[in-house]
Amino acid sequence: MNKLFTIFLFSTLAFSSAYAEEKESTTQIIHEPLKMEFEKPNVDDFEPVANVGNCKITVAPVVDARPNKETLGQKGSKPLFSEEVDAWSNVGLASLKDYGYSVINANNLDDSTYIIEPQLYRLYSWPVQGFRIYGAIAMDIKITAPDGRVTHKKYRGTGSTNNGWNGDGEYVQAMNAAFNILIQRLADDIKPLCENRAI
């Protein structure tokens, strides 16, 4: 009887262990990528640049030069990541037309067009004490004037949003807020370049 009981107990433990391992492998957490949708700033935070309608610019596709292209920060134990950073960056910079500039297609360049070549080298988001979520972005931007003058400048933006439910969308909102600050600074700088003034 004891021998049969020992065999039964061993078999039960072996089965339980195998079941637990199988269950663990099938219930691993799958992290979903962030859906990166660019959103323009609120009207109160938006400042169009005056008298720049005759300033023609074209924006080259953003080069992703981030040292870490895998993650955009951390939400608890969950890494934040997205497969849409390139598209999000390009849509954001295309919004320079909303600041008053004439943004033209690269195929229609003429000898009065300013060429903007951006490199993204920082983009991430993080929560602070559970109340706010922050986002940060940094770009190295090269602007070539029609006469060949080249201006290099690093632009940064930091923004935040309320942390209502620690949702993925709130992290994207924080990065949008940061990006819109960067775009405003860039828009303000392009005007003096179009007027042949240094920045």
N, C-alpha and C positions, 0 to 999 in steps of 0.2 A: 504493500500500500504506500509506504513512504517513498519507494523508488518511483512509483507511478505519479505520485503527487509532485515529486521533484521535477520529473520530466514535464508534467503539465505546467508547473509554475515557470520553468525555464522557457517553454514554448510561448506562454502568455506574455512574459516580459519581452522576449525577442520580437513578438508581433507588435506589441505596444510601442517599442522603440522604433521599429520600422515605420509604423503608422505616423508617429510623431514627426519623424524626419520627412516623410512624404507630405504631411500636412504643412510643415514649415516651408518646404520648397514651393508649395502651391499657393501659399498665402503671403508671399513676400510683397512688400509695399511697392507699387509701381508709381513713380513720380511723373506727373504729367508736365510737359513743357508749358511755359507761360505763353499766353496769346498776346503778342505785342501789337497793340493798336495805337497808332499815334493820335493824340487828341490835342487840338489847338487850345491855347489858354482862354480863360474867361475874359469877357469883354473888359472888365475892370483891370485886368493884368496885361492887357494888350496895348502896345504903343506903336502904331504905324509910323514909318519914317517919312517926314514931309519932303515933298519936291524931289522925288527920286524916280519918277515915272519914266524918265529918259535914260536911266542907268540900266543898261542891259547886262545881265549876268547869266552864266550857265554853271550848273553844279555837276561836277563829275561824280560818278558812283563812289560811295564811301568805301574806303579801304579799312577793313577790320584789322587793326594792328595791336589789339589787346594781348598782353602777355598771357592772360588766362581767358581763353575763349569758351571754356567748359561751363562756367557758372556765372551767375549774376548776383551772388550773395547767398544767404542762408535764411530759411524761415524755420526756426527751431532746429529739428534734425533733418529737415528737408532742404536739399540744394535747389536753388532757383536757377533755371536755365531756359533757353528758348532757341528755336531754330529760325526765328524771324527777325533777328537783330539787324541784318543788312537791309531788309525791306523797310523796317521801322525807321532806321536812320535816314534812308533816302527820301521817304515820304516826309519826314520831319523837315529836312533842309529844303525840300521843294516848297514848303510853306513860306519861304522868303518872299514869294509873290504877294502874300497877304500883307506884307509890310510896305508894299508900294513899288517893289522892283519889277522890272520886266524880265521874267525868267524865260529863257528861250532854250529850245532843244539844241543839243550839241551838234546836230547836223546842219543847223542854220546859223552858224557863227559868222560874224563879220568883223571888220577891223575896229569895231567900237565895243566889243564884248569883253567883260571881265570874267576870267575863268577861275572858279573856286574848286580847289581840290582838297577834300577833307580826309583826315585819318582819325579813326576812333581808337583811343588807347585806354580809356577807362569807362566802365559802365557797371554799376551795381546798386543794390538796394538793401536796406536793413531796418529793423524795428528798434525803437528806443523806448525802454521802460513800458512797453505795451500801449502807449498812448498815441505815438506818432510813428509813421513809416517814412524813411528818408530815401532819396535817390540821388545819385551823383553821376555825372558824365563829364568826360574831358575829350577834346579833339585838338589835333594839330592841323591848322588850316593854312593852305598856301593859296594866295590870291595873285593872279597874274594880270596886270593891266594891259590894255591894248598896245601900249608902247613898249611892252616887255618888262616893265618894272615888276619886281616880285616882292610880295610882303608875306612873311611867315609870322604866325601868332598862335599861341595856345589859348584855347577857350575852355572855360569850366562852368558848370552849372550845378547847383545843389537845390533841391526842392523837397517838399514833404506833403503829406496828406494825413488826415485822421485815420487811426487804426480802429475801424469799426468792428470787424470780425476776423481780422488777420487773413483776409482772402488774397488770393493770387492777384486779382485785379487791382488791389490797393497798392501792391508793389509796382505794378506797371504804371499806375497813376503817379506815384512818387517819381519814377524815372521820367515820365512825361513832363512833370513839373520842372524837373532839373533841365531837361532838354529845351523846353520853351525859354528858360532863362538864358541858356547858351545861345539860342537862335536870336533872341532879342539883342544880346551883346554883339553878335556878328552883324545883324542888320544895322545897328547903330554905327558900326565901324566901316561898313561898305560905302556909306555916303561920302565921307571925306576922301576916300580913295577915288571915287567917281568925280570928285571936284579937284583932283590932282593935289590933294593934301595928304600928309603922312598921318599915320595913326600910332 
